[in-house]
Amino acid sequence: MELMVLVVFYLLETSPLHNITYLFMVLVLQPIQYVKFMKGGILEVLLVNARDIKHTNLFGSRAYYVMVECGNQEHRTKVSSGLSLCSVDTGKHEKVCWNEKFSFELPSSDWKNITHIKFRIMEIKFLSNESVGAILIHLGGIISEGYERGFIEVRPAPYNVVLEEDDTYKGEIKIGFKFFTKEEIVQMEAREFIADVKQERKLIYGKVMNLWRNVWLKLLCLFGHKTFSSGQKQQ
């Protein structure tokens, strides 16, 4: 009991706030690494390129950007004005490149309301910008499977771009997706946190063992001194 009092006194004497916080983290927070708390998910969108986009601007260079809408969140790509020719099996196709990635944070409470993601290709014109075409991609399968597995990746693939008025084909756009639940992020942070805690715990154990050694040395010296004094009195 006296030894425990000495240990506690030592911890408080050396660094009160640091050691008390550390003991709380080790004894109380360590089980966090096993806790799964679903807070939502993150949808990553990789917008690669588009091809066969019909050029409607009679004057000036061709310049396009894409508006990406998911729920009440919206992103816009940079303007891509450099059209290049790429060789494919069916011949020559004009391709607009962006190679941009966007992230949408999706709270689990909104998953039922977020059914799709929309891409609208805009062409920059002299007086005003004009929509070339759009595409709706349903997210139900991505979100549900990502929720079950914790992570899902859909590699970039081409999707048809159509006019919003009459669904006329206007080209293709290549898009990839990643979806992961936020519980996975929490677990990774917890594991990193526990690694740091274990390292600190070794230092604390070393201090306690040194304190224990010093206490025993003092007790042995005190016991030896008393034994020596008793021997002298008996003589």
N, C-alpha and C positions, 0 to 999 in steps of 0.2 A: 504493500500500500504506500509506504514511504517512497519507494522507488518510483511508482507511478506519479506521485506528487512532484518528485524531482524532475521527471521527464516533462510533464506538463509545464512546470515552472521554467524549465530550460527553453522549451519552444516559445513560450510567451516572452521570455526575456530576450531571446535572440532576434526574432522578427515576428511580432504578434500578428499583424494583418496577413502577411504572406503565408505563414504556416497554418493559421486557422483556416484561411481560404483553401489552402492545399488539402488539408485534412478533410474539409467538406467535399471537395471535388473527388477525392479518392474514394471516400466511404459512401457518398450519396450519388454523385453524378456518373460514376463509372458504368452502371447498367444502361446508360443511354445507348450504347452501341447495339443493344438488342431491341430497342424500341422502334417500331414502325408507326410513323404518324403521317397519314396522307394529307398533304396540304394543297395538292394540285399537280400540275405538270407544266412542262415547257415544250413548246413546239418550235423546232428549228426548221427553217425553210431555206433551201439552196436554190437560187434562181440562176440557172446556167446560161441559157441562150434561147433565141427564137429563130425560126427560119421560114422562108417563103412568105414573109410579111409583105402585103401589097403596099406599094409606095403610092400615096395619093397626093403628095406635095408636088405641084408642077414646077415650082421654082425653089431654088436653094437645095442644100444638102439634106439627106435623110437623117433624122434624129429621133430616137425613141427612149421612153422610160416606162417603168411599170409601177402601177399602184397595187399594193398588196393589202387586202382587208381581211381581218379575222375578228369576228365579234365587233367590239367597239375600238379595236386597235388597228392602226394603219401605218404602213411603211412605204417609202418611195425609193426606187433605185436611182442610181446616177443616170445621166443622159448618155446613151451610147449612140455615137454618130458614125462610127467607123464600121461600115458593112464589109464583110469579107466573103469570098467565095470558098466553099468547102466541097470537096468531091465526095459524092456518095454513089451508091449503086445505080440510082435512077438518073444520074446526071449532075448538073451543077445547081447548087441551091445557095441563095443569099442567106447569110446568118448574122444575127445581131447578138453580140456577146455582152453579158453583165458579170457573171460569176460573183454574185453577192449573196450573203447569208443574213437572214433576219431571225429574231427570236420573239415568240409570243408567249407570254406567261398566261396560263389558263388555270384559274382557280377551279377546284373540283365542283364547287357550287354552280359554276357556269357551263359545265360540260354538256348538260342536256340542251342548253340554248345555243351552243356553238356547234352547228351542224356542218358548216362548210367554210372554205377559204376561197376568196375571190381574187383573181389576177386580171387587171385591165391594162392593156398595152396602149400607151398614149403616144401620138406623133406630134412633134413640135412644129407648128406652122407660124407663118408671119403674123397673123392677127390673133389667132387663138389655137390652143391645143385641141386635138381631135382624137377620139377613141378609135383605134384600129380594130379592136376586138377584145373579147374577154373569155374567161373560163372559170367555171365553178368546180371545185374538187371537194367531194364529201369527206368529212373527217371521222365519221362514226367508227369505221373499222380501225383506223389508225389509233384513235384514242382508246377504244375498248381493248384492243390487243396490247397496246402499250401499258395500259393499266394492269392487265393480267400479268405481263412479263416484266414490268418495270422499265423496259426499254424496247424500242422498235425503230428500225431504219428502213426507209423505202428509198432505194437507189434512184438517182435521176433518170427520168423517163419522159418521153414526149407526150404532150397532151394537145388536143385540137383546140385552136383558137377560133371562135365564131363571133359573128356580129350579134349583139344583144337583141336587135330588133327581129331578125328572121333566121338566126342560127346558120347563116351562110359561112362556109369554111373560109378562114382568113390566114391559115398558116398553123405552125406548131410552136409550142414553147416547152422547154425541157426543165423539169423541176424535180428536186429530191426533198425528202422529209426525214426528220428524226423527232421522236417523241420520247421523253423520259419523265417519270414521276419524281416529284420533289423529295419523296421519302428516301430515294437512293442518294441524293445529295446530302441529306441529313446524316445518313449512315456513314458516308465517306468522311465527313467532317468529324463525326464522333470517333471514328477509328484513328484519325490523325491526332485528335485531342487526347485519346487514351494513350497513344504512344508517347506524347510529351509528358503526360502525368506519370507514366511508369518510370521515365527517366528521372523526373524530380523525386519520385518515391525512393529511388536508390540513394539519392543524396541524403534524404531524411533518415533512411535506415542507417546510413553511415554515421550520421550525427548521434542517433540514439545508441548505436553500438559503442561509439567512443565514450558517450556519457556513462553507459553501463560499465565499461571497463574502468573509467576513472572512479566511479562509485565503489566498485569492488576493491580497487587498489587502496582507496581511503579506508574501507572497512577492514581490509587485511592489515593495514598499517596500525589502525586503531586497536584491533584485536591483538596484534603482536606486541604493541606497547603495553596494553593491559596485562598480557601474560608475563611480559618481562618484569613489570612492576610488582605483580603478585609473587613472582619467584624471588625477587629481592627482599620483600617483606618477610617471606617464610624463612629466609636465611638469617 
